[in-house]
Structure formats: structure tokens, C-alpha cells
Amino acid sequence: MMAARKWFSSFFPSVKAQEEEDIVDPQTVLREKCAQQGHTTQLWDKYQACNERVSGRSQTTETCVEELFDYLHELDHCVTKTLFSKLK
């Protein structure tokens, strides 16, 4: 078995990758940055207030889906302004 591997590797040399620096996803970085900006933080606070209100009730049909979608929409809108210029 070992001889077969050695013979096989003589036709296909192995190449080892050089050490790469940690790859950082630009979308993650931009999401963190955008989450700290003006209108996005207001929408996050509104979403959190809704969650607290709903969690404080024992029986309710209210959900915070609209607030969550508003927040995510604004966050994605902020990210897309610069995301594609950072992609290779």
C-alpha cells in the first residue's frame, strides 16, 4: 500500500499551501459597522422594545416580525452601499 502511494505521488506531486492570513468576511464587518449607525440603532431599539412588550404578556397574538424585518432591511441597505466595492 505504501509503495503504491509513493508510486502514485511521483506522478502527482503534492503542493502545500502557504500560511494564509485569516480571511475576514467583509459583509460581517460592514454589518457590525452599520448596526452602530443612526437609523439602524433606532430600529434595533424599537425591535427590542417590542420583544420586551411581547415577552411581558402571557397571552398575545402580537409578534415583532415587522420590527425585525424593518431592522434587517435597513441593515442590508446600509451594507450594500459599500459591500460590492470590497469584493475581489
C-alpha positions as CSV (number, residue, x, y, z in Angstrom):
1,M,0.0,0.0,0.0
2,M,2.8,2.4,0.9
3,A,4.7,1.6,-2.2
4,A,1.6,2.3,-4.3
5,R,1.2,5.7,-2.7
6,K,4.8,6.6,-3.3
7,W,4.5,5.5,-6.9
8,F,1.2,7.4,-7.4
9,S,2.6,10.6,-5.8
10,S,5.6,10.5,-8.2
11,F,3.1,11.4,-11.0
12,F,1.1,13.9,-8.9
13,P,3.4,15.9,-6.7
14,S,1.7,17.3,-3.6
15,V,1.7,21.1,-3.1
16,K,1.3,22.6,0.3
17,A,-0.4,26.0,0.7
18,Q,1.5,28.8,2.3
19,E,0.2,30.1,5.5
20,E,-2.7,32.4,4.8
21,E,-3.7,35.3,7.0
22,D,-7.2,35.0,8.5
23,I,-9.8,35.7,5.9
24,V,-12.4,38.2,7.2
25,D,-15.8,38.4,5.6
26,P,-16.4,42.0,4.5
27,Q,-20.2,41.6,4.9
28,T,-19.8,40.7,8.6
29,V,-17.5,43.7,9.2
30,L,-20.0,46.0,7.4
31,R,-23.0,44.6,9.3
32,E,-21.3,45.3,12.6
33,K,-20.4,48.8,11.5
34,C,-23.9,49.6,10.1
35,A,-25.6,48.2,13.2
36,Q,-24.0,51.1,15.2
37,Q,-25.3,53.8,12.9
38,G,-28.2,56.3,13.3
39,H,-31.5,54.9,11.9
40,T,-30.4,51.3,12.3
41,T,-29.9,51.6,16.0
42,Q,-33.3,53.3,16.4
43,L,-34.9,50.3,14.6
44,W,-33.0,47.9,16.8
45,D,-34.3,49.7,19.9
46,K,-37.8,49.5,18.5
47,Y,-37.4,45.8,17.9
48,Q,-36.1,45.2,21.4
49,A,-38.9,47.2,23.0
50,C,-41.4,45.1,21.0
51,N,-39.7,41.9,22.3
52,E,-39.9,43.1,25.9
53,R,-43.5,44.0,25.5
54,V,-44.5,40.7,24.0
55,S,-42.4,38.7,26.5
56,G,-44.1,40.5,29.3
57,R,-47.6,39.2,28.3
58,S,-48.8,35.7,28.9
59,Q,-51.4,35.7,26.1
60,T,-50.9,37.8,23.0
61,T,-51.1,37.4,19.2
62,E,-48.6,40.3,18.7
63,T,-45.3,39.3,17.1
64,C,-42.3,41.5,16.3
65,V,-41.8,40.3,12.8
66,E,-42.5,43.7,11.2
67,E,-39.9,45.4,13.5
68,L,-37.4,42.7,12.8
69,F,-37.9,43.0,9.0
70,D,-37.6,46.8,9.2
71,Y,-34.3,46.5,11.1
72,L,-32.9,43.8,8.7
73,H,-33.9,45.8,5.7
74,E,-32.2,48.9,6.9
75,L,-29.1,46.9,7.9
76,D,-28.9,45.2,4.5
77,H,-29.5,48.6,2.7
78,C,-26.5,50.1,4.6
79,V,-24.3,47.1,3.9
80,T,-25.0,47.0,0.2
81,K,-23.8,50.6,-0.3
82,T,-20.2,49.5,0.1
83,L,-20.1,45.7,0.1
84,F,-19.6,45.2,-3.6
85,S,-16.7,47.6,-3.8
86,K,-14.8,45.4,-1.2
87,L,-15.3,42.1,-3.1
88,K,-12.5,40.9,-5.3
